[in-house]
Amino acid sequence: MASIYKRASKARYGPEESDDSDMTSDDTSSSSGTIRGDDDLDQVENLQPATPFSSSPPPSNQQAEAAEARKLKQMPTELRNRILMLTSRGVSFRHRHLLNDLSSLLPHSYQDTKLDTKSSNNYNSALNSLADLHSCNYVFFLEARKNAQDLYLWLAKAPNGPTIKFHVGNVHTMAELGFGGNVLKGGRGITVFDKSFDEELAVGGQENKALIREMLRGVFCVPSKGVRGLKPFVDRVVGIYGLDGKIWIRVYELREGSKDSAEDKLAAMDDTTSGVKLVEVGPRFVLTPIVIQEGSFGGPVIFENKMYVSPNMVRREARMKKQSKYTQRTFDKTDRTRKIRGLGLNTGAERKRRVVDDRALFG
């Protein structure tokens, strides 16, 4: 009867007007249902993967290095060029000043101490290791031979090559001849090649000129950015000329003319002049290519200059010529003595008295 009364009262008044016992039973059932629902939600949350947070944590050092490496890979090759410049033991003061002048003109270079090695066979491992240590991809190495009488330039692209060996001659440093030009330290320059280095003309056995052009361009062309201490000024011109099988290198300053000088006043009268003139800065030197190797300081020879004569051979010929002069002079002296003796005109020997001799006539 009680259960029938409860169902009738709920149907008549609704669930809001039910008695306390019904509220108690409903609360108990609802509380127990809530507990069961929480357990089910926990199980569902354990099954579903956690969603990532909207705010990402700060990147670690490895992530930053990886991002920097990706940026470097996206940069052009010219922007990552760096030159390792050093000399061997036994260089003279002129060779040392030449390297200092070139290092001051090229802000993307790193000048290292002298390389102390006895043989050229160690260049492959030593120089490539130094280039890798200082993050350089070009090696500009000056080697002195014969008590600093001969100077050779090894220009290589590390670590895979190629390598070009030059003979360096006619060296004049900045302070030696007193050049009138003056350039800003850390500035950039314009590298100019003459027509002999054009790719259209470097055919028919002259393909080595195109390779030499690319190697010299990587050394003397300063990147536009990515260099420490680089200033946004273009105030110099590096001229590279090919003549008589040699490479002539000159450095000039771009100088704007002043209105006070007489030369600039005369130049201003001519409409074709631009008011910019070139003043030589230095250094100046001449390169003679000897051999090109495929690898970095090693590998097979892909070019050899048949017209090159080593300075040691030139000195030997000079000595032989001097020796031939002495030999000819000695032979002439011996021949003259033999003729005098044959004619009986030797003053050291006693002459035979004749019949009409004074000593024979008058005693």
C-alpha positions as CSV (number, residue, x, y, z in Angstrom):
1,M,0.0,0.0,0.0
2,A,2.8,2.4,0.8
3,S,4.4,1.9,-2.6
4,I,1.1,2.5,-4.4
5,Y,0.6,5.7,-2.4
6,K,4.1,7.0,-3.4
7,R,3.5,6.4,-7.0
8,A,0.1,8.1,-6.9
9,S,1.6,11.1,-5.0
10,K,4.4,11.5,-7.6
11,A,2.0,11.4,-10.4
12,R,-0.3,14.0,-8.8
13,Y,2.2,16.5,-7.4
14,G,5.4,15.8,-9.3
15,P,8.9,15.0,-8.1
16,E,9.3,18.4,-6.4
17,E,6.6,17.6,-3.8
18,S,7.7,14.2,-2.8
19,D,8.4,13.3,0.8
20,D,11.8,13.3,2.6
21,S,12.2,9.6,2.2
22,D,12.0,9.9,-1.5
23,M,14.6,12.7,-1.5
24,T,16.9,10.7,0.6
25,S,16.6,7.7,-1.7
26,D,17.0,9.9,-4.8
27,D,20.1,11.6,-3.3
28,T,21.7,8.3,-2.5
29,S,21.0,7.0,-6.0
30,S,22.3,10.2,-7.6
31,S,25.4,10.3,-5.4
32,S,26.2,6.7,-6.3
33,G,25.6,7.5,-9.9
34,T,28.0,10.5,-9.7
35,I,30.7,8.3,-8.3
36,R,30.2,5.7,-11.1
37,G,30.3,8.5,-13.7
38,D,33.6,9.9,-12.3
39,D,35.2,6.5,-12.6
40,D,34.0,6.2,-16.2
41,L,35.4,9.6,-17.1
42,D,38.7,8.7,-15.6
43,Q,38.8,5.6,-17.8
44,V,37.9,7.6,-20.9
45,E,40.6,10.2,-20.2
46,N,43.1,7.5,-19.8
47,L,42.2,6.0,-23.2
48,Q,42.2,9.4,-25.1
49,P,45.6,11.0,-26.0
50,A,46.4,14.2,-24.3
51,T,46.1,17.3,-26.4
52,P,49.1,19.6,-26.7
53,F,49.2,22.9,-24.9
54,S,48.8,26.0,-26.9
55,S,51.8,27.7,-25.4
56,S,55.0,25.7,-26.4
57,P,57.9,25.5,-24.0
58,P,61.1,27.4,-24.8
59,P,63.4,25.6,-27.2
60,S,66.5,23.8,-25.9
61,N,70.1,24.3,-27.0
62,Q,69.9,21.4,-29.5
63,Q,66.7,22.8,-31.1
64,A,68.4,26.2,-31.4
65,E,71.5,24.7,-33.0
66,A,69.3,22.7,-35.4
67,A,67.4,25.9,-36.4
68,E,70.7,27.7,-37.0
69,A,72.0,24.8,-39.1
70,R,68.9,25.0,-41.2
71,K,69.4,28.7,-41.7
72,L,73.0,28.1,-42.8
73,K,71.9,25.5,-45.3
74,Q,69.5,27.9,-46.8
75,M,72.1,30.6,-47.2
76,P,74.0,30.9,-50.5
77,T,77.5,29.5,-50.7
78,E,79.1,32.9,-51.1
79,L,77.7,34.1,-47.8
80,R,79.5,31.3,-45.9
81,N,83.0,31.7,-47.3
82,R,85.8,32.1,-44.8
83,I,89.5,32.0,-45.6
84,L,92.3,30.5,-43.4
85,M,95.5,32.5,-44.1
86,L,98.8,31.3,-42.8
87,T,102.5,30.9,-43.8
88,S,105.1,28.3,-43.4
89,R,108.3,28.5,-41.3
90,G,111.2,30.4,-42.9
91,V,109.3,33.2,-44.7
92,S,111.0,36.6,-45.1
93,F,109.7,40.0,-43.7
94,R,108.3,40.8,-47.2
95,H,106.2,37.6,-47.3
96,R,104.9,38.2,-43.8
97,H,103.9,41.8,-44.6
98,L,102.2,40.6,-47.8
99,L,100.0,38.2,-45.7
100,N,99.2,40.9,-43.2
101,D,98.1,43.3,-46.0
102,L,95.9,40.8,-47.6
103,S,94.3,39.8,-44.3
104,S,93.5,43.5,-43.5
105,L,91.9,43.8,-46.9
106,L,89.7,40.7,-46.5
107,P,87.4,40.9,-43.4
108,H,86.2,37.4,-43.9
109,S,89.6,35.9,-43.4
110,Y,91.2,34.3,-40.3
111,Q,95.0,34.6,-39.9
112,D,96.6,31.7,-38.1
113,T,100.2,31.2,-36.8
114,K,102.9,29.7,-38.9
115,L,102.7,26.1,-39.9
116,D,105.6,24.1,-38.5
117,T,106.1,21.1,-40.7
118,K,109.1,19.7,-42.5
119,S,107.5,18.1,-45.5
120,S,104.7,19.0,-47.9
121,N,103.2,15.6,-47.5
122,N,101.7,16.7,-44.1
123,Y,99.8,19.6,-45.7
124,N,96.7,17.4,-46.4
125,S,96.0,16.4,-42.8
126,A,97.4,19.6,-41.0
127,L,95.8,22.3,-43.1
128,N,92.4,20.5,-43.5
129,S,92.2,20.0,-39.8
130,L,93.0,23.7,-39.1
131,A,90.4,24.7,-41.7
132,D,87.8,22.5,-40.0
133,L,88.8,23.8,-36.5
134,H,88.3,27.5,-37.5
135,S,85.2,26.9,-39.7
136,C,87.0,27.9,-42.9
137,N,86.3,26.5,-46.4
138,Y,89.2,28.2,-48.2
139,V,92.9,27.8,-47.3
140,F,95.4,30.5,-48.4
141,F,98.8,29.1,-47.6
142,L,102.2,30.8,-48.4
143,E,105.1,28.4,-48.5
144,A,108.7,29.6,-48.6
145,R,111.5,27.5,-50.1
146,K,115.3,27.8,-50.6
147,N,115.9,30.1,-47.6
148,A,112.9,32.4,-48.6
149,Q,114.2,32.9,-52.1
150,D,111.1,31.3,-53.6
151,L,107.5,31.8,-52.5
152,Y,104.6,29.5,-53.4
153,L,100.9,29.9,-52.9
154,W,98.6,26.9,-52.1
155,L,95.0,27.9,-52.7
156,A,92.6,25.1,-51.7
157,K,88.9,24.6,-51.0
158,A,88.6,22.4,-47.9
159,P,87.9,19.6,-47.4
160,N,87.2,18.2,-50.9
161,G,89.3,20.4,-53.2
162,P,90.4,21.4,-55.7
163,T,93.9,22.8,-55.0
164,I,95.9,25.2,-57.1
165,K,99.6,25.8,-56.6
166,F,101.1,29.2,-57.7
167,H,104.5,30.7,-57.8
168,V,104.4,34.2,-56.3
169,G,106.7,36.8,-57.8
170,N,107.2,40.6,-58.0
171,V,105.9,41.1,-54.4
172,H,105.4,44.7,-53.3
173,T,103.7,45.4,-50.0
174,M,101.6,48.5,-49.0
175,A,104.5,50.2,-47.1
176,E,107.2,49.3,-49.5
177,L,106.4,51.6,-52.4
178,G,104.4,54.2,-50.5
179,F,101.1,53.8,-52.3
180,G,98.9,56.9,-52.1
181,G,95.6,55.1,-51.6
182,N,93.9,54.4,-48.3
183,V,90.9,52.2,-47.7
184,L,88.6,51.6,-44.7
185,K,89.4,48.5,-42.6
186,G,86.5,46.1,-42.8
187,G,85.0,47.4,-46.1
188,R,84.1,45.5,-49.2
189,G,85.5,45.7,-52.7
190,I,84.6,45.0,-56.3
191,T,86.6,42.2,-57.9
192,V,87.2,42.7,-61.6
193,F,88.4,40.0,-64.1
194,D,89.7,40.9,-67.5
195,K,88.4,39.2,-70.7
196,S,90.9,36.4,-70.6
197,F,88.9,34.8,-67.8
198,D,85.6,34.8,-69.6
199,E,83.9,31.4,-69.8
200,E,83.3,31.7,-73.5
201,L,87.0,32.2,-74.2
202,A,88.2,29.5,-71.7
203,V,87.8,26.7,-74.1
204,G,90.2,24.6,-76.2
205,G,92.6,23.6,-73.5
206,Q,92.1,26.8,-71.4
207,E,89.4,25.4,-69.1
208,N,91.7,25.8,-66.1
209,K,91.2,29.6,-66.3
210,A,87.5,29.2,-65.4
211,L,88.5,27.1,-62.3
212,I,91.2,29.7,-61.3
213,R,88.6,32.4,-61.7
214,E,86.2,30.7,-59.3
215,M,88.9,30.1,-56.7
216,L,90.1,33.7,-56.8
217,R,86.5,34.9,-56.7
218,G,85.9,32.9,-53.5
219,V,88.9,34.5,-51.9
220,F,88.7,38.2,-53.0
221,C,84.9,38.6,-53.2
222,V,83.8,39.7,-49.7
223,P,80.3,38.4,-48.7
224,S,77.6,41.1,-48.3
225,K,76.6,39.9,-44.8
226,G,77.5,37.3,-42.3
227,V,81.0,38.6,-41.6
228,R,82.0,40.0,-38.2
229,G,83.3,43.6,-38.4
230,L,82.0,44.1,-41.9
231,K,81.2,47.7,-42.8
232,P,78.6,48.6,-45.5
233,F,81.1,50.4,-47.7
234,V,82.5,49.6,-51.2
235,D,85.7,51.6,-51.4
236,R,88.1,49.4,-53.3
237,V,88.6,47.6,-56.6
238,V,90.6,44.3,-56.9
239,G,91.9,43.9,-60.5
240,I,92.9,40.5,-61.7
241,Y,94.4,40.4,-65.1
242,G,95.8,37.5,-67.2
243,L,98.8,38.2,-69.4
244,D,101.7,36.0,-70.7
245,G,100.5,33.0,-68.8
246,K,100.6,34.8,-65.5
247,I,98.0,36.5,-63.2
248,W,98.6,40.1,-62.2
249,I,96.8,41.3,-59.1
250,R,96.4,45.0,-58.2
251,V,94.3,46.8,-55.6
252,Y,92.9,50.3,-56.1
253,E,90.9,52.8,-54.0
254,L,87.7,54.3,-55.3
255,R,88.2,58.0,-54.7
256,E,85.9,60.8,-55.5
257,G,87.5,63.9,-57.0
258,S,87.6,67.2,-55.1
259,K,86.6,70.5,-56.8
260,D,89.7,72.3,-55.6
261,S,92.4,70.4,-57.5
262,A,93.4,71.4,-61.0
263,E,93.1,67.9,-62.3
264,D,89.5,67.5,-61.2
265,K,88.6,70.9,-62.6
266,L,89.9,69.8,-66.0
267,A,88.1,66.5,-65.7
268,A,84.9,68.3,-64.8
269,M,85.0,70.1,-68.2
270,D,84.7,66.7,-69.9
271,D,81.2,65.3,-69.9
272,T,82.4,61.7,-70.2
273,T,84.2,61.6,-66.8
274,S,82.3,60.5,-63.7
275,G,84.4,62.3,-61.1
276,V,85.7,59.0,-59.6
277,K,89.3,58.0,-60.0
278,L,91.4,55.0,-59.0
279,V,94.4,55.3,-56.7
280,E,96.6,52.2,-56.1
281,V,96.6,50.9,-52.5
282,G,98.7,47.7,-52.7
283,P,99.8,45.1,-52.3
284,R,100.8,43.9,-55.8
285,F,102.1,40.5,-56.8
286,V,102.1,38.2,-59.8
287,L,100.9,34.5,-59.7
288,T,102.1,31.8,-62.1
289,P,99.9,28.7,-62.0
290,I,102.0,25.5,-61.7
291,V,99.6,22.6,-61.1
292,I,96.0,21.9,-60.2
293,Q,95.1,18.9,-58.0
294,E,91.6,17.4,-57.7
295,G,91.6,17.0,-53.9
296,S,92.5,19.3,-51.1
297,F,96.3,19.2,-50.9
298,G,96.4,15.9,-52.7
299,G,94.7,13.8,-55.4
300,P,95.3,13.3,-59.1
301,V,96.7,16.1,-61.2
302,I,94.1,17.6,-63.5
303,F,96.3,20.4,-65.0
304,E,100.0,21.1,-65.3
305,N,101.6,24.2,-66.7
306,K,104.2,22.9,-69.3
307,M,105.5,26.4,-69.8
308,Y,106.5,27.0,-66.2
309,V,110.2,27.1,-65.4
310,S,111.1,26.9,-61.7
311,P,113.3,29.7,-60.3
312,N,115.8,27.1,-59.1
313,M,116.3,26.1,-62.8
314,V,116.7,29.8,-63.7
315,R,119.4,30.2,-61.0
316,R,121.2,27.1,-62.2
317,E,121.2,28.4,-65.8
318,A,122.7,31.7,-64.6
319,R,125.4,29.8,-62.7
320,M,126.2,27.7,-65.8
321,K,126.4,30.9,-67.9
322,K,128.8,32.5,-65.5
323,Q,130.8,29.3,-65.3
324,S,131.0,29.1,-69.1
325,K,132.5,32.7,-69.2
326,Y,135.2,31.6,-66.8
327,T,135.9,28.4,-68.8
328,Q,136.2,30.4,-72.0
329,R,138.5,32.9,-70.4
330,T,140.7,30.1,-69.1
331,F,140.8,28.4,-72.5
332,D,141.8,31.7,-74.2
333,K,144.6,32.2,-71.8
334,T,146.0,28.7,-72.3
335,D,145.7,29.1,-76.1
336,R,147.6,32.4,-76.0
337,T,150.4,30.9,-73.9
338,R,150.7,28.0,-76.3
339,K,151.0,30.3,-79.3
340,I,153.7,32.4,-77.6
341,R,155.8,29.4,-76.8
342,G,155.4,28.1,-80.3
343,L,156.8,31.4,-81.8
344,G,159.6,31.5,-79.3
345,L,158.5,34.8,-77.8
346,N,158.5,33.5,-74.3
347,T,160.3,36.2,-72.2
348,G,161.2,33.7,-69.5
349,A,163.4,31.5,-71.7
350,E,167.0,32.5,-72.8
351,R,167.2,33.4,-76.5
352,K,169.7,32.0,-78.9
353,R,172.5,34.4,-79.9
354,R,172.8,35.4,-83.5
355,V,175.9,36.1,-85.5
356,V,175.3,39.9,-85.5
357,D,174.4,40.1,-81.9
358,D,176.3,42.8,-80.0
359,R,177.5,40.4,-77.4
360,A,178.9,38.1,-80.1
361,L,180.7,41.0,-82.0
362,F,182.1,43.0,-79.1
363,G,182.3,40.3,-76.4
